[in-house]
Amino acid sequence: MLLAGSLAAALLAGAGGCAQSVDPIERLGKKAAQKVRTQHGPHEGTYRRWGLAAPLAPAPRPARPPDWGSDPAEGGLPPVLDRVPTRDKVVFLTYDEGAERDPRFVDMVRELRLPVSVFLTDSAVGSGYAHVARLRAAGAGIQNRTLDHTVLRGRPYDEQHAEICGQRDLLRSRLGLHPRLLRPPYGVYDRTTLRAAADCGVTAVILWHPTVMDSDAYGRGPALRPGDIVLPHEGGRSAASLTTETTRLLRRLQAKGFTVGRLEDYL
């Protein structure tokens, strides 16, 4: 009788609404729930919170990084790219220093599992490498943009080599990174830049596809192509936040049937 009374009391307490609601997924157990969430991507509330109507589709797995070969006429120099040759309907989002200081952008990268690549200049980052570490932990790839944001073109080899290798060494010592992509400041370079970059272990020099940035608030603009490397925000262009500009571009990508790939996976 005592046991029956205890069971009845428990049932009445549940019927009275006093029991705490449990997420149906959580009933699977912590490990199983984590597996379900990993398989199905960000929760609906997450992508809607960042202004998207649907989660980003996962990028196809590239068959293998392209073999650029070594052209004797070019001396085995790294390729200069503003797009990656691929038929996959992916584009690549790249940012320069400053992105790491926007906590909302860091949250966006983490919560949407957004594959982005960020190119850093030491003089601009300054004492902010803790911010860079947080952005990296959120899932961003961190790459090289030289020590002092100096125009490389026309400078002697030794100076260009010091700029490129110096930032490579800083990223290695501060963050344990081995950057292999370089974005030359202002997008300008010469053959000496490519020689110095190759000697610093750079495998590709990354520019960007500027026409995507010219799309207006309604998403209209030049046609996207598979493999475009884009820069959602460029200094001096727009006062909108990184998250606002990124959301605008993501909406446009989804409307065109594109998704975002990780640049490092394709190069």
Secondary structure, DSSP 8 states (H G I E B T S, - for coil): -HHHHHHHHHHHHHHTT-S----TTGGG-HHHHHHHHHHH-S-HHHHHHTT-SS--------SS-------GGGTT---EESB----SSEEEEEEETTGGG-HHHHHHHHHHT--EEEEE-HHHHTTTHHHHHHHHHHT-EEEE--SS----TTS-HHHHHHHHHHHHHHHHHHH-----EE--GGG---HHHHHHHHHTT--EEE---GGGGG--TTS--S---TTBEE-S--TTT--S-HHHHHHHHHHHHHHTT-EE--HHHH-
